[in-house]
Amino acid sequence: MVVTPRLFASRTSSLILLNSLPIRSLASVEPYLNLRVALGKKYGQGECGRKFKELLGEFVELLGFISVGDYIPWLSWVNRVNGLDARAEKVAKQLDDFLEGVIEEHLNFEKKEGHDHVLGDFMDVLFWIQKENVIGFPIDRVSIKALILDAFAADTDTTYAVLDWAMTELLRHPKMMKNVQNEVREIIGNKKDITEYGLDKMHYLKAAIKETLRFHPPIPLLVPRKSIQDAKIHGYDIAADTQVIINAWTIGRDPTLWDEPEQFQPERFLTSSIDFKGHDFQFIPFGAGRRGCPGISFSIMTIELVLANLVHNFDWTLPGRARGEDYRFCLDVNSISKPTTVDVPAYLERIW
């Protein structure tokens, strides 16, 4: 079970649980944002919304399970015995039914709107590509559903895990929290909304996010690859068809690649050209090459926007006179790296 720092808001001397305010928890932001972008709606209202939220939670949980058969093929039967295969098939069927309903809804709306229908979301774009055949080969209904599902699988849990870690580290380092807040508030000023133009000027915020990705990559062991031919790397013989797993967590803390790698220091990226786009192999939280994450820009934009709003609109502190070093955080036993601790409350004060 993932236990993240509890969040409280304070307008007076009394404390109010943040989830009771009209502000969604970090875990809820990304799925609903993905739904709006990919499908055009949040699908979070009423009984249908509740069921979909449960389904999405089950889907994300299954993504974190370790399948023994992936690593030891002759033990793949274990998944049938422990019920993992049955759970995966059930969730897959439910998601397929949901996406079928969304597709029908989009097609019916397009028929009503006619040819002047504006491309409003990712699914609209995929149907336009299918209709116009702009990529040179056809994509069918199954491919469209797979692409939509990939967007959720790759971006939902990982993005809010990065936000969890970023807030955790900033709370543990008050001076860095203040640096981020001062930068964001100076740039935004009295404006109500944080825009892309404003984000481009927030260099310390971007550095803090980069350092979070180095120190706490959301997927410590990247998506497995397979060698297509025999290779020799640093004296090791890698046979063709060997599954290769890249340890991004270890690379990000390698003392031969980083100065003081066990210290959280956003400043290291203020004067460095190292980036996470796959060209600098000492920093590959999103992978690299042709199989690197295709959603880097969307994910980073989301993280920057949410984090900037959090530090702009709230003052954050640990309770009492607690110091960040008084608390220990560890990885949740999951394929997604999240901060896990026992009852470490974080407090914030709304700027009214």
C-alpha positions in Angstrom: 0.0 0.0 0.0 1.2 3.5 -0.8 1.1 5.9 2.1 2.1 9.4 1.0 2.5 12.5 3.2 -0.9 13.7 4.4 -1.7 17.2 3.3 -3.5 19.8 5.5 -4.7 23.3 4.8 -4.9 26.1 7.4 -6.9 29.3 7.0 -7.1 29.9 10.8 -5.4 28.1 13.6 -7.4 25.0 13.0 -6.3 22.5 10.4 -8.5 21.2 7.5 -7.8 18.1 5.6 -6.8 19.2 2.1 -9.0 16.6 0.4 -12.0 18.2 2.0 -11.3 21.4 0.1 -12.2 21.9 -3.6 -8.7 20.9 -4.5 -7.9 17.4 -5.9 -5.1 15.3 -4.4 -2.0 14.9 -6.5 -3.1 11.3 -7.3 -6.3 12.6 -8.8 -5.0 15.5 -10.9 -3.2 13.4 -13.6 -5.9 10.9 -14.5 -8.6 13.6 -14.9 -6.2 15.7 -16.9 -5.4 12.8 -19.1 -9.1 12.1 -19.6 -9.8 15.7 -20.6 -6.9 15.7 -23.1 -7.4 12.2 -24.5 -11.2 11.8 -24.4 -12.5 15.4 -24.0 -14.3 14.7 -20.7 -13.3 13.9 -17.1 -15.8 11.0 -16.8 -15.6 11.5 -13.0 -19.2 12.3 -12.1 -21.9 10.1 -10.6 -22.0 6.3 -10.3 -20.4 5.9 -13.7 -17.5 8.1 -12.6 -17.0 6.3 -9.4 -16.8 2.9 -11.2 -14.4 4.3 -13.7 -12.2 5.7 -11.0 -12.1 2.3 -9.3 -11.3 0.7 -12.7 -8.5 3.1 -13.3 -7.1 2.5 -9.8 -7.2 -1.3 -10.5 -5.5 -0.7 -13.9 -2.7 1.4 -12.3 -2.2 -1.1 -9.5 -1.8 -4.0 -12.0 0.9 -2.0 -13.9 3.0 -2.2 -10.7 2.8 -5.9 -10.2 5.8 -8.0 -11.0 5.1 -10.8 -13.4 7.4 -13.7 -12.6 7.0 -15.1 -16.2 8.6 -11.9 -17.6 11.9 -12.7 -15.9 11.7 -16.5 -15.7 9.6 -17.7 -18.7 9.2 -21.3 -17.4 7.5 -19.9 -14.3 4.8 -18.0 -16.2 2.2 -20.5 -15.0 2.5 -18.8 -11.5 0.4 -15.9 -12.8 -2.5 -18.3 -13.5 -2.2 -19.8 -10.0 -2.0 -16.5 -8.1 -4.8 -14.9 -10.1 -2.8 -12.2 -11.8 -3.8 -13.3 -15.3 -7.5 -13.4 -14.4 -7.4 -9.9 -12.9 -5.5 -8.5 -15.9 -8.1 -10.1 -18.3 -11.0 -8.8 -16.3 -9.6 -5.2 -16.2 -8.7 -5.4 -19.9 -12.3 -6.4 -20.8 -13.8 -3.6 -18.6 -11.4 -1.0 -20.1 -12.2 -2.2 -23.6 -15.9 -1.8 -23.0 -15.4 1.7 -21.6 -13.3 2.8 -24.6 -15.9 1.3 -27.0 -18.5 3.4 -25.4 -16.3 6.5 -25.7 -15.6 5.8 -29.3 -19.3 5.5 -30.1 -19.9 8.7 -28.3 -17.3 10.5 -30.4 -18.5 9.0 -33.6 -22.1 10.0 -32.9 -21.0 13.6 -32.0 -19.0 13.8 -35.2 -22.1 12.8 -37.2 -24.1 15.5 -35.6 -21.4 18.2 -36.1 -20.6 17.2 -39.6 -17.3 18.0 -41.4 -16.8 21.3 -39.5 -16.2 19.4 -36.3 -13.1 20.8 -34.5 -10.5 18.4 -33.4 -10.9 18.8 -29.6 -9.0 15.9 -28.1 -6.5 13.0 -28.8 -9.2 10.6 -29.9 -10.6 13.1 -32.4 -7.0 13.4 -33.8 -6.7 9.6 -34.1 -10.0 9.3 -36.0 -8.9 12.2 -38.3 -5.7 10.3 -39.0 -7.7 7.1 -39.7 -10.0 8.9 -42.0 -7.4 10.9 -43.9 -4.8 8.2 -43.9 -2.1 10.9 -43.3 0.6 8.5 -42.0 0.6 6.2 -45.1 -0.9 3.1 -43.5 -4.3 2.5 -41.9 -5.0 2.4 -38.2 -8.0 0.4 -37.1 -10.3 0.7 -34.1 -8.2 -1.7 -32.0 -5.1 0.4 -32.6 -6.9 3.6 -31.5 -8.0 2.0 -28.3 -4.4 0.7 -27.7 -2.9 4.2 -28.3 -5.4 5.7 -25.8 -4.6 3.0 -23.2 -0.9 3.6 -23.7 -1.4 7.3 -22.9 -2.9 6.3 -19.5 -0.4 3.5 -18.8 2.6 5.7 -19.4 1.6 9.0 -17.9 -1.0 8.6 -15.1 0.9 7.1 -12.2 4.4 8.3 -13.1 3.6 12.0 -13.2 2.0 12.3 -9.8 4.8 10.1 -8.4 7.3 12.8 -9.5 5.0 15.5 -8.0 5.0 13.5 -4.7 8.7 13.3 -4.6 9.3 16.9 -5.6 7.0 18.1 -2.8 8.7 15.7 -0.4 12.2 16.9 -1.2 11.2 20.6 -1.1 9.5 20.1 2.3 12.7 18.5 3.5 14.8 21.4 2.2 13.0 24.7 3.3 15.5 27.0 1.6 15.0 25.3 -1.7 11.2 25.5 -1.2 11.6 29.2 -0.6 13.7 29.6 -3.7 11.0 28.0 -5.9 8.3 30.0 -4.2 10.1 33.3 -4.6 10.8 32.6 -8.3 7.2 31.6 -9.1 5.6 34.4 -7.2 8.0 37.0 -8.7 7.2 35.9 -12.2 3.5 35.5 -11.8 2.9 38.6 -9.6 -0.8 39.4 -9.3 -1.8 37.3 -12.3 -4.4 34.7 -11.6 -3.2 32.0 -14.1 0.2 30.4 -14.6 0.8 30.2 -18.4 3.4 28.4 -20.5 5.1 31.8 -21.1 5.5 32.1 -17.3 6.8 28.6 -16.9 9.6 29.2 -19.5 11.1 31.8 -17.1 11.0 29.5 -14.0 14.6 28.2 -14.2 14.9 27.1 -10.6 11.5 25.3 -10.7 12.7 23.4 -13.8 16.0 22.6 -12.0 14.2 21.2 -9.0 12.1 19.0 -11.2 15.2 17.7 -13.1 16.9 17.0 -9.7 13.8 15.1 -8.6 13.9 13.0 -11.8 17.6 12.2 -11.2 17.2 11.5 -7.5 13.8 9.7 -7.7 13.1 8.4 -11.2 9.5 7.4 -11.3 10.4 4.1 -12.9 13.7 3.1 -11.4 14.0 0.1 -13.7 13.1 1.3 -17.2 10.8 -0.7 -19.5 12.7 -3.8 -20.6 14.4 -4.1 -24.0 15.6 -7.0 -26.0 18.9 -7.3 -27.8 18.4 -8.0 -31.6 21.9 -9.3 -32.1 24.9 -10.6 -30.1 26.8 -7.7 -28.5 29.7 -7.1 -26.1 29.4 -4.2 -23.6 32.2 -3.4 -21.2 33.4 -7.0 -21.4 30.0 -8.6 -20.9 28.6 -10.8 -23.7 24.9 -10.1 -24.4 23.3 -12.8 -26.5 20.7 -12.0 -29.1 17.1 -12.0 -27.7 18.3 -11.3 -24.2 16.0 -9.2 -22.1 17.9 -6.1 -20.9 16.7 -3.9 -18.0 18.3 -0.5 -17.5 18.7 0.7 -13.8 18.0 4.4 -14.1 18.0 4.8 -10.3 21.6 3.6 -10.1 22.7 5.7 -13.1 21.3 8.8 -11.5 23.3 8.2 -8.3 26.6 7.1 -9.9 29.5 9.0 -8.2 31.5 8.7 -11.4 28.8 10.7 -13.3 27.5 13.1 -10.6 29.1 15.3 -7.9 27.6 14.5 -4.5 25.0 12.2 -6.1 23.3 11.4 -2.7 22.5 15.1 -2.1 19.4 16.7 -3.5 20.8 19.8 -5.2 18.7 21.5 -7.9 21.5 24.0 -8.4 23.5 21.4 -10.3 21.1 21.9 -13.3 21.2 25.7 -13.3 24.6 25.8 -15.0 24.4 22.4 -16.8 23.1 21.6 -20.3 22.3 18.0 -19.2 18.7 17.2 -20.1 16.3 14.3 -19.8 15.3 14.0 -23.5 17.5 10.9 -24.1 20.7 12.5 -25.4 22.6 12.5 -22.1 22.8 8.8 -21.0 23.7 9.7 -17.4 20.2 11.1 -17.1 17.5 9.0 -18.7 14.4 8.9 -16.5 12.2 8.8 -19.7 14.5 6.3 -21.5 16.3 7.0 -24.7 16.4 6.2 -28.4 13.5 5.2 -30.6 11.7 3.5 -27.6 12.0 6.5 -25.3 8.9 8.0 -23.8 6.9 9.8 -26.5 5.0 11.9 -23.8 7.9 13.7 -22.3 6.7 17.2 -23.2 3.2 16.6 -22.0 4.4 15.0 -18.7 6.9 17.8 -17.9 4.4 20.5 -18.7 1.9 18.9 -16.3 4.4 18.6 -13.6 5.6 22.2 -14.0 2.1 23.6 -14.0 0.9 21.7 -11.0 4.0 22.2 -8.9 4.1 26.0 -9.8 0.4 26.3 -8.7 1.1 24.5 -5.4 4.0 26.6 -4.4 2.4 29.8 -5.7 -0.9 29.5 -3.8 0.3 27.9 -0.6 3.0 28.2 2.0 4.3 24.7 3.0 6.0 23.7 6.2 6.6 20.5 8.3 4.6 20.5 11.6 6.0 22.4 14.5 9.7 22.8 14.5 10.4 19.5 12.7 13.3 19.3 10.3 13.4 17.5 7.1 16.2 15.3 8.2 14.1 14.0 11.0 12.0 12.0 8.6 13.1 9.0 6.5 11.5 8.2 3.2 11.8 5.0 1.2 10.5 3.5 -2.0 7.2 1.9 -2.2 7.6 -1.7 -3.3 6.2 -1.1 -6.7 7.4 -0.5 -10.3 6.5 3.1 -9.7 8.8 5.0 -7.3 6.8 6.9 -4.6 7.6 8.3 -1.2 6.5 6.0 1.5 6.5 7.0 5.2 4.5 6.5 8.3 2.3 9.4 9.3 4.4 12.3 8.2 2.0 15.2 7.9 2.8 18.2 5.7 1.1 21.5 6.5 0.3 24.4 4.3 -1.2 27.8 4.7 -3.4 29.3 1.9 -2.4 32.8 0.7 -5.7 34.6 1.0 
